């Protein structure tokens, strides 16, 4: 609920409302509970299949809704641009302070392959700078989503399937920000940041003046949990990421290495991770495992955000098809029918032929078109694949040409594909 009574307090310790929102939705919404279960299953299927090399860098259109009551809260375009710059470094592991990661953790540092830009077209196709500004009579907002509706003194979102909506406003009670996990209501999807913790200039105030609150909350938006697993100090929680150490609760302020908990010595907590609770200067990295989890979100439930095409659980099915089809298949052209190409395993007993091309899907997202080359020998044409939807795979050749392949039939000894004009 929005409130005129919530006191605007400059936070001195990180407080994130994402898990409170998550638990509220789990309690209130059966559809959210079902969606979260499906998304976790999808994540397991997609994590091992997706790769940045196959997907390429995902570029996310952002709209920033500035909701202000005082002149200070109406932050400048420059302050907003400074935040986008931070995100583009943090999610590509090119931030200047990544070299402060202790050497024992250096191999964990991961490039998530995500970049952000202020939207240049609004929902109606009109030119925009990706920023909206709304005056309000509300002194401070809380984590109950009043900021996300004009009726409650906030600003309505742009279509949340097509834009990452970020609201910047005065948050009460010392709250720095919050995000909605994927699978929640469309009307409230997005991220909220208090105006004193957004960007690196203007109203940004230490110790939250390096833009890392948005990095943290967007991590939630892409399906990351807090690194300690949100079980208090019980050492039994999980962030569902394999390469983050067990940790006994959040770290705050600026911890000194090593900080040991949950018997995780000698190296201790990965407190410099963006999904912990340290000051901005203390968090400097995502892990490779966190990058893979966010990648699964991009290839699944948030696929439309960067491709313009829906993802959903259908993408997981397409990924499973590709995993099942992994390996080298040779073209059994004698069996082609109705515009469909038939492939058999490479060791199949084929009739004699001058040349026989083939096709190969690999679990790492790479792809080979085995074409018939000089002297009837096979010639490898490299490419990549990503799951699309409805049992389809999007294949991109090394030349950058992209085509959609439909899996018509898949058995242990037979693969039928509608390739369209994808390959010669």
C-alpha positions as CSV (number, residue, x, y, z in Angstrom):
1,X,0.0,0.0,0.0
2,X,1.2,3.5,-0.7
3,X,1.2,5.8,2.3
4,X,1.5,9.5,3.0
5,X,2.7,8.6,6.5
6,X,5.7,6.4,5.6
7,X,8.8,8.2,6.7
8,X,11.5,8.7,4.0
9,X,14.6,7.4,5.8
10,X,18.0,7.3,4.2
11,X,19.0,3.7,4.5
12,X,22.3,2.8,6.3
13,X,22.0,-1.0,5.8
14,X,20.7,-2.9,2.7
15,X,17.1,-3.9,2.9
16,X,15.4,-5.6,-0.1
17,X,11.7,-6.3,-0.3
18,X,11.8,-9.0,-3.1
19,X,11.4,-12.0,-0.8
20,X,8.5,-10.3,1.1
21,X,6.7,-9.8,-2.3
22,X,7.5,-13.4,-3.3
23,X,6.1,-14.8,-0.1
24,X,3.0,-12.6,-0.3
25,X,2.3,-13.8,-3.8
26,X,2.9,-17.4,-2.9
27,X,0.3,-17.0,-0.1
28,X,-2.3,-15.0,-2.2
29,X,-2.0,-16.5,-5.7
30,X,-2.4,-20.1,-6.8
31,X,-1.5,-19.1,-10.3
32,X,1.8,-17.7,-9.0
33,X,2.6,-20.9,-7.1
34,X,2.0,-23.0,-10.2
35,X,4.0,-20.6,-12.4
36,X,7.0,-20.6,-10.0
37,X,7.0,-24.4,-10.0
38,X,6.9,-24.6,-13.8
39,X,9.6,-21.9,-14.1
40,X,11.9,-23.9,-11.7
41,X,11.4,-27.0,-13.8
42,X,12.1,-25.1,-16.9
43,X,15.2,-23.6,-15.4
44,X,16.6,-27.0,-14.7
45,X,16.0,-28.0,-18.3
46,X,17.4,-24.9,-19.8
47,X,20.4,-24.2,-17.6
48,X,22.5,-27.0,-19.1
49,X,21.5,-26.2,-22.6
50,X,21.8,-22.5,-23.0
51,X,25.0,-20.6,-23.6
52,X,26.0,-17.0,-24.2
53,X,27.8,-18.2,-27.4
54,X,24.6,-19.7,-28.7
55,X,22.2,-17.0,-27.5
56,X,24.4,-14.0,-28.1
57,X,24.2,-11.0,-25.8
58,X,20.6,-10.2,-24.7
59,X,19.8,-6.5,-25.0
60,X,17.0,-5.4,-22.7
61,X,14.8,-2.4,-23.4
62,X,14.3,-0.4,-20.2
63,X,11.7,2.2,-19.3
64,X,12.4,4.3,-16.1
65,X,9.3,5.8,-14.4
66,X,10.4,8.7,-12.2
67,X,7.6,9.3,-9.6
68,X,8.3,12.4,-7.6
69,X,6.9,14.7,-4.9
70,X,9.9,16.9,-4.3
71,X,12.3,18.4,-6.8
72,X,15.1,16.2,-5.5
73,X,13.1,13.1,-6.2
74,X,12.7,14.2,-9.9
75,X,16.1,12.8,-10.7
76,X,18.0,13.9,-13.8
77,X,18.3,12.1,-17.1
78,X,22.1,12.0,-16.4
79,X,21.5,10.1,-13.1
80,X,19.4,7.6,-14.9
81,X,22.0,7.1,-17.7
82,X,24.6,6.6,-15.0
83,X,22.6,3.6,-13.7
84,X,22.3,2.1,-17.1
85,X,26.0,2.3,-17.5
86,X,26.5,0.5,-14.2
87,X,24.2,-2.3,-15.2
88,X,26.0,-2.8,-18.5
89,X,29.3,-3.3,-16.7
90,X,28.0,-5.4,-13.9
91,X,26.1,-7.9,-16.1
92,X,29.1,-8.3,-18.4
93,X,31.7,-8.6,-15.6
94,X,33.5,-5.5,-17.0
95,X,33.1,-3.4,-13.8
96,X,36.3,-1.7,-12.7
97,X,36.1,-3.2,-9.2
98,X,35.8,-6.9,-10.2
99,X,39.5,-7.1,-9.6
100,X,38.9,-6.9,-5.9
101,X,37.5,-10.5,-5.9
102,X,39.8,-12.7,-3.8
103,X,42.0,-14.9,-5.9
104,X,40.4,-18.1,-4.6
105,X,37.0,-16.9,-6.1
106,X,38.3,-15.5,-9.4
107,X,37.3,-18.5,-11.4
108,X,33.7,-18.2,-10.3
109,X,33.3,-14.7,-11.9
110,X,30.8,-14.9,-14.7
111,X,29.6,-12.8,-17.6
112,X,25.8,-12.9,-17.7
113,X,25.7,-11.8,-21.3
114,X,23.0,-9.1,-20.6
115,X,23.0,-5.5,-21.6
116,X,20.5,-2.7,-21.1
117,X,19.4,0.3,-23.0
118,X,16.8,3.0,-22.5
119,X,13.9,2.2,-24.8
120,X,13.9,4.3,-28.0
121,X,10.3,3.5,-28.9
122,X,7.2,3.6,-26.7
123,X,4.4,1.0,-26.8
124,X,2.8,2.9,-29.7
125,X,6.0,3.1,-31.7
126,X,6.6,6.8,-31.0
127,X,10.2,8.0,-30.4
128,X,11.1,8.2,-26.7
129,X,14.1,8.6,-24.4
130,X,12.8,5.7,-22.2
131,X,11.9,7.9,-19.3
132,X,8.5,8.9,-17.9
133,X,7.9,11.5,-15.2
134,X,4.9,11.6,-12.9
135,X,4.2,14.0,-10.0
136,X,2.5,12.5,-6.9
137,X,1.0,13.5,-3.6
138,X,2.4,10.4,-1.9
139,X,5.2,11.0,0.5
140,X,6.7,7.6,0.3
141,X,5.8,4.2,-1.2
142,X,6.2,0.7,0.2
143,X,6.6,-2.8,-1.3
144,X,2.9,-3.4,-1.9
145,X,3.0,-2.0,-5.5
146,X,1.2,1.3,-5.1
147,X,4.0,2.8,-7.2
148,X,3.0,0.7,-10.2
149,X,-0.5,2.3,-10.7
150,X,-1.6,5.8,-11.5
151,X,-4.7,5.2,-9.4
152,X,-2.6,4.9,-6.3
153,X,-0.3,7.8,-7.0
154,X,2.3,6.0,-9.0
155,X,2.8,5.4,-12.8
156,X,1.3,2.6,-14.9
157,X,3.8,0.3,-16.5
158,X,4.5,-0.1,-20.1
159,X,3.8,-3.6,-21.4
160,X,5.9,-5.7,-19.0
161,X,6.5,-8.5,-21.5
162,X,8.3,-6.1,-23.8
163,X,10.0,-3.7,-21.4
164,X,11.9,-3.9,-18.1
165,X,10.0,-1.4,-16.1
166,X,11.9,0.4,-13.3
167,X,10.2,2.7,-11.0
168,X,12.3,5.3,-9.1
169,X,10.6,7.0,-6.2
170,X,10.8,7.7,-2.4
171,X,10.5,4.4,-0.6
172,X,9.7,4.5,3.1
173,X,10.9,2.5,6.1
174,X,14.5,2.3,5.0
175,X,13.7,0.1,2.0
176,X,16.3,0.3,-0.8
177,X,14.3,-1.5,-3.5
178,X,12.4,-4.6,-4.5
179,X,11.6,-6.7,-7.5
180,X,9.0,-9.2,-8.7
181,X,10.3,-12.7,-9.6
182,X,9.2,-14.0,-13.0
183,X,5.8,-15.7,-13.0
184,X,4.0,-12.9,-11.1
185,X,1.1,-10.7,-12.2
186,X,1.9,-8.9,-15.5
187,X,0.5,-5.6,-14.2
188,X,3.1,-5.4,-11.4
189,X,6.1,-6.9,-13.1
190,X,9.3,-5.0,-12.7
191,X,11.8,-3.3,-10.3
192,X,11.4,-0.5,-7.8
193,X,14.4,1.5,-6.4
194,X,14.5,4.4,-4.0
195,X,15.7,7.6,-5.5
196,X,18.8,7.9,-3.2
197,X,20.1,4.5,-4.3
198,X,19.7,4.8,-8.1
199,X,22.7,5.6,-10.3
200,X,26.0,7.2,-9.2
201,X,25.3,10.9,-9.4
202,X,22.7,13.4,-8.2
203,X,20.7,12.1,-5.3
204,X,22.6,8.8,-4.9
205,X,23.9,8.7,-1.3
206,X,26.6,6.5,0.2
207,X,26.9,3.7,1.0
208,X,24.4,2.9,-1.8
209,X,25.7,5.3,-4.5
210,X,27.3,3.0,-7.0
211,X,24.2,1.7,-8.6
212,X,24.3,-1.8,-7.1
213,X,20.8,-1.8,-5.7
214,X,19.4,-2.0,-9.2
215,X,22.0,-4.7,-10.1
216,X,20.8,-6.7,-7.1
217,X,17.1,-6.2,-7.8
218,X,17.4,-7.0,-11.5
219,X,19.1,-10.2,-10.4
220,X,15.8,-11.1,-8.7
221,X,13.9,-10.1,-11.8
222,X,16.0,-12.6,-13.7
223,X,15.2,-15.3,-11.1
224,X,18.1,-15.1,-8.7
225,X,17.6,-15.6,-5.0
226,X,19.7,-14.2,-2.2
227,X,23.0,-16.0,-2.0
228,X,22.4,-17.3,1.5
229,X,19.1,-19.0,0.5
230,X,16.8,-16.8,2.7
231,X,16.6,-19.2,5.6
232,X,17.8,-16.8,8.3
233,X,21.1,-18.2,9.6
234,X,20.0,-21.9,9.3
235,X,22.6,-23.0,6.8
236,X,20.0,-25.1,5.1
237,X,18.6,-22.7,2.5
238,X,19.6,-22.7,-1.2
239,X,19.8,-20.1,-3.8
240,X,19.5,-22.9,-6.4
241,X,22.9,-22.1,-7.9
242,X,25.6,-24.8,-7.7
243,X,28.8,-22.6,-7.6
244,X,27.9,-20.3,-4.7
245,X,29.1,-21.5,-1.3
246,X,26.7,-22.3,1.6
247,X,26.3,-19.2,3.8
248,X,24.8,-18.5,7.2
249,X,22.7,-15.4,6.6
250,X,23.3,-12.1,4.9
251,X,26.5,-10.0,5.1
252,X,26.1,-6.3,5.6
253,X,28.4,-3.3,5.4
254,X,31.9,-4.1,4.2
255,X,33.0,-7.6,5.5
256,X,36.7,-8.6,5.6
257,X,37.8,-11.7,3.7
258,X,37.5,-14.5,4.8
259,X,34.2,-14.4,6.6
260,X,33.4,-18.0,7.5
261,X,29.9,-19.5,8.2
262,X,28.2,-22.8,7.8
263,X,31.5,-24.6,8.0
264,X,32.5,-23.1,4.6
265,X,36.1,-22.5,5.5
266,X,38.8,-21.8,4.7
267,X,37.5,-19.3,2.1
268,X,34.1,-18.6,3.6
269,X,31.2,-16.6,2.2
270,X,31.1,-15.2,-1.3
271,X,30.0,-11.9,0.3
272,X,31.3,-9.9,-2.7
273,X,28.4,-11.3,-4.8
274,X,25.7,-8.9,-6.0
275,X,23.0,-11.1,-4.3
276,X,24.3,-10.6,-0.8
277,X,23.5,-7.6,1.4
278,X,26.7,-5.6,1.5
279,X,27.2,-2.0,0.8
280,X,27.5,-1.1,-2.9
281,X,31.3,-1.0,-2.7
282,X,31.3,-4.5,-1.3
283,X,29.4,-6.3,-4.1
284,X,31.3,-6.8,-7.4
285,X,30.3,-10.0,-9.2
286,X,27.9,-12.6,-10.4
287,X,29.0,-16.2,-10.6
288,X,29.0,-18.4,-13.8
289,X,26.2,-20.4,-12.2
290,X,24.1,-17.3,-11.6
291,X,24.7,-16.3,-15.2
292,X,23.4,-19.7,-16.3
293,X,20.3,-19.3,-14.2
294,X,19.6,-15.9,-15.6
295,X,20.3,-17.2,-19.1
296,X,17.6,-19.9,-18.5
297,X,15.2,-17.1,-17.6
298,X,16.1,-15.2,-20.7
299,X,15.6,-18.4,-22.9
300,X,12.4,-19.2,-21.1
301,X,9.8,-17.0,-19.3
302,X,11.5,-13.7,-20.2
303,X,12.3,-14.5,-23.8
304,X,9.9,-12.0,-25.3
305,X,11.6,-9.2,-23.4
306,X,14.7,-9.4,-25.7
307,X,13.5,-11.3,-28.8
308,X,9.9,-10.1,-29.2
309,X,8.7,-13.7,-29.2
310,X,7.1,-15.5,-26.2
311,X,9.1,-18.0,-24.3
312,X,7.3,-19.8,-21.5
313,X,7.4,-23.5,-20.8
314,X,7.2,-24.2,-24.6
315,X,10.8,-23.2,-24.8
316,X,11.8,-25.8,-22.3
317,X,10.1,-28.4,-24.5
318,X,12.0,-27.2,-27.5
319,X,15.2,-27.4,-25.5
320,X,14.4,-30.9,-24.4
321,X,13.8,-31.9,-28.1
322,X,17.2,-30.5,-29.0
323,X,18.9,-32.3,-26.1
324,X,17.2,-35.6,-27.2
325,X,18.3,-35.0,-30.7
326,X,21.9,-34.3,-29.7
327,X,24.5,-36.1,-31.8
328,X,25.2,-36.5,-35.5
329,X,22.5,-37.5,-37.9
330,X,22.9,-38.3,-41.6
331,X,20.4,-37.3,-44.3
332,X,18.3,-40.3,-45.3
333,X,17.1,-38.5,-48.4
334,X,15.5,-41.7,-49.8
335,X,12.9,-41.3,-47.1
336,X,12.1,-37.6,-47.4
337,X,8.4,-36.8,-47.8
338,X,6.0,-33.9,-48.0
339,X,8.8,-31.3,-47.7
340,X,10.1,-33.0,-44.5
341,X,13.7,-34.2,-44.3
342,X,14.5,-37.5,-42.7
343,X,17.7,-38.2,-40.8
344,X,19.1,-41.4,-39.3
345,X,21.9,-41.8,-36.8
346,X,25.4,-41.7,-38.3
347,X,25.9,-45.4,-37.7
348,X,22.7,-46.4,-39.5
349,X,23.1,-48.9,-42.4
350,X,22.3,-46.5,-45.3
351,X,22.1,-47.5,-49.0
352,X,25.1,-46.7,-51.0
353,X,25.2,-43.1,-52.3
354,X,27.8,-40.8,-53.8
355,X,27.4,-38.3,-51.0
356,X,25.3,-38.0,-47.9
357,X,25.0,-34.8,-45.9
358,X,24.0,-34.5,-42.2
359,X,23.1,-32.4,-39.3
360,X,24.3,-32.2,-35.7
361,X,22.9,-30.5,-32.6
362,X,25.2,-30.2,-29.6
363,X,24.2,-29.7,-26.0
364,X,26.4,-26.6,-25.7
365,X,24.3,-24.7,-28.2
366,X,26.5,-25.2,-31.2
367,X,25.3,-26.7,-34.4
368,X,26.9,-28.2,-37.6
369,X,25.4,-28.6,-41.0
370,X,27.4,-31.4,-42.6
371,X,27.1,-30.4,-46.2
372,X,28.4,-32.4,-49.2
373,X,31.6,-30.8,-50.3
374,X,34.3,-31.4,-52.9
375,X,34.8,-35.1,-53.8
376,X,31.5,-35.9,-52.0
377,X,33.2,-35.5,-48.6
378,X,31.3,-33.9,-45.7
379,X,32.1,-30.2,-45.1
380,X,31.3,-28.7,-41.7
381,X,29.3,-25.5,-41.6
382,X,29.3,-24.2,-38.1
383,X,26.4,-22.4,-36.4
384,X,24.4,-22.2,-33.2
385,X,20.9,-23.1,-32.0
386,X,18.6,-21.9,-29.3
387,X,15.1,-23.2,-28.3
388,X,12.2,-21.3,-29.8
389,X,8.7,-22.5,-29.0
390,X,6.3,-25.2,-29.9
391,X,9.0,-27.8,-30.6
392,X,10.9,-25.4,-32.8
393,X,14.6,-24.5,-32.8
394,X,16.2,-21.3,-34.1
395,X,19.4,-22.1,-36.0
396,X,21.9,-19.4,-36.9
397,X,24.6,-20.0,-39.4
398,X,28.2,-18.7,-39.0
399,X,27.2,-16.1,-41.6
400,X,24.5,-14.8,-39.3
401,X,21.5,-16.2,-41.2
402,X,18.8,-17.3,-38.9
403,X,16.1,-19.9,-39.6
404,X,13.5,-21.7,-37.6
405,X,13.6,-25.5,-37.7
406,X,10.5,-27.6,-36.7
407,X,10.9,-31.0,-35.2
408,X,8.3,-33.1,-36.9
409,X,9.2,-36.5,-35.4
410,X,11.9,-37.7,-33.1
411,X,12.7,-41.3,-32.3
412,X,15.9,-43.2,-31.3
413,X,16.7,-44.0,-34.9
414,X,14.8,-41.3,-36.8
415,X,14.7,-37.6,-36.8
416,X,12.3,-35.7,-39.1
417,X,12.8,-31.9,-39.6
418,X,11.0,-29.3,-41.5
419,X,14.0,-27.1,-42.3
420,X,12.2,-24.7,-44.7
421,X,15.1,-23.1,-46.6
422,X,17.5,-23.2,-43.7
423,X,20.1,-25.4,-45.4
424,X,21.1,-26.5,-48.8
